[in-house]
């Protein structure tokens, strides 16, 4: 997992870009993750200006072999996420901010493994389904959709007439 580090030593003021490939083996270290198959390109831009450092991260790719919430077929779901972090040297402050990365004064690298993991997990859509095609129909498995419709028809139960009469009562 040492593949996701950015070198910090010996850099002068300026911008430094890096690219990383994140594939299925990335999630082997995160056993409890729902995501197992992925193909993502992570681009970083480290900006150094005198003593100030920041890093911009953008992820683009796909979650592979995800189950569609509607028809249960396996699909690929696109992934796109961007974020910015300020890098501060020294001990962690009592002020907490998600967009600040604290590193030791003599740190030679910054490890982005956990940041990439968090970005991938947070970008995972809560609703995973086929895309709509050009005629605004989804591309779900038609057989499965028909089965769902067949078995999800709910009969309307007749309401007790005493309760039906209560609907007509108007409150002042």
N, C-alpha and C positions, 0 to 999 in steps of 0.2 A: 504493500500500500504506500510505498515511498514515491510513487510516480506522480503524486499530485502536490508537489512542492514548488515554490517559487524562491529562487535565490535572492537574498537581500544584500549580501556583502559585495563590496567593491563597485557599487552602482553610483553613478553620478546623477545629477538632476536630469530629468527627462522622463520619457515614457518607454515602457518595456512590455511587449506583448508576448503571451505564451498561449499555446493551444494544448488541450488534453483530450484524449479519447476515453470515454467512460463506457465500458461494456459490461456484460453479464457478470464477469468475475469480480467487479467492484462490490457487488452485493453479497458475495460470499462471507465477507467480514461482518455483515449486518444480518444475522440469522433471523431476526424477528420481523424483517421487512416484508411487506406484502408484495413489493416489487422485486422481481427476480431477473427479468430479461429487459435489457435496455441498450440503446445505441445512441449515444449523445456526444456532441462535440462541445467542449467547454473552452471559451475564449476569455482570457484575462488581460487586463491592461493595468499595469502597475505604474502609477504616477508618483514621481519623487520631485518635490520642490523644496529645496533647502532641507529643513528638518521635518517637513510634512510629507506623509505618505498616504496614498489611497489606492484601492484596487477596485476595478469595475469587472464584474463577472457576468457573462451571458452564456446561457445554455440553450442549445437547439438540438433536437433529435426526436426519437420516438420511444415510447414504452412499447415493448413487443409482447405479443401473446397475452393480451389482457382480455378478460371475459366481458362480452357485451352484457350490459345490465338487462337488456330486453330479450334477446334471443339466445344468449349464452354462447354464441360463436366466438372464436378467438379472433381478435382484431389488434391492429396497431393504433396507438393513440399518440398524436403529436405532443411534443413537449417544447415549451419556450418559456424561459425565465431570465430576468435580468435583475441585478442588484449592485449596490455600491457599498464599500466598507472603508472606514478610516482606520489606518493602522497607527497605533500609539505604542511607543516604547515605554517600558516601566511597569510597575505593579498595577494590578486592576484597581480601578477607582471604586469608591462607594456608589458613585452614580452609575446606573446600569443603562446601557444602550445596546440594542441588538446590532447596530451598524458600526460598532467599534470593535476592532480586534486588538487585544493587548498582547504584546510580545516582550520578552526580556531584552535588556539593552544589548547583550552579546549574542542574540539569536542570529543564526546565519541563513535560515530558511523560514518560510511561512508555509505550514501544511494546510492545504485547502480541502482535505478529505472530508471532514465533518461538515464544512460549509457546502460542498457539492452535494453531500447526502441530504442535508436539510433543504436545499433548494429543490432537489429532485422530488423529495417527499411532499413538500408544500405545493409544488406545481401539479401533483397528481390529481386529476379531476375527480370530483365526487360522483359525477354521473359519467359513466363510460358506455358509449353506444356508437353504432355505426353513424357515419356522416349522412346527411341528406344528399340525394343525387340532384340532377338538374331539374327534375320534375317535382321536387320537394317531397319525394318519398324516401323513407330511410332504406338502407341497403340490408336490413336484417333478413334473416332466413325466413322466407314466407311460410314454410311448413310449420316452423316453430310458432310464428305469430298466429297462424290459424289454430293451432292447438291451444295456445294461451286464450284466445277468444272463445274457443269451444268450451273450455273448462272454467272460465271465469264469469260466465253468465250467471248473474244472481237474480233469483226470482224476487219480485216485489211482494213483500208480505202485506197482507191487507191490515190496515190499521183498525184497531178496536174503535167502534163508532163513538164510544164515550170520550176517547181521547181526541177524536176528530172534531167533536163539538167544542172542545176547549180551544181550538185554534181560532174560533170565531169570537172569543171574548176579547174585548178591547179595554185596555187600561186607560184611565183618565190621566 
